Amino acid sequence: DLYSPGTQTPSWSLSQPRGLAYSGVDEILFVADTGYNRVVVYDVASITDGENAVNVLGQNTFTASAQATTQGGLRLPQDLAYDPGASRLFVADTNNQRVMVFDVAAVTDGENAANVLGQSLFTTQTSATTQSGLKTPGGLAHDPVTNRLYVGDTSNNRVMIFDVAAITDGENAADLLGQFDESGNILYARGGSNNGPNPRGFDSPSAVLVDTVGHRLFIT
């Protein structure tokens, strides 16, 4: 499907699907359905071609696709990460400059997020180059061993690292990668690109992936 915000769509249709997350215990697949401003939830214990989704996040119904800056709404979500220990789904809500955190132990269509990162309120979408702010966040990766969430903060040219063992809305990052001064000290107020490839900087990092065995982070 072409991206047509605000148009109606059936529960089997997708528009510009991007990120994926999977719950192996429940055999549930989460899909960031970017063009329709939602996350659709599929039961993949057994798959039928073209099957309907069983739940939706970001919209109250399967036939809605409007952008929203609310506790339950989304604006062009790009990527997902799943925390199996706490049954939480992290959603990179890119055009709202935030990461939404949903309790998905039991999903209700259009349910409110439990927490938000990148904004202190669910009704704001201000981009920022600070210890708590984000600017078009893209990729996500969750490390269940350390309970750290890695966020590809694309337009700030950095990867933000949040401690998500317990979350406070709008909390500060615990660390970052990609922005340093000449002495190697991290700088949360700097968001420029690396001005050429170097060992410390990034230019628009997006996807991130954690190797929980070798304790490595891969970043595009």
Disulfide bonds with the S-S distance in Angstrom:
none
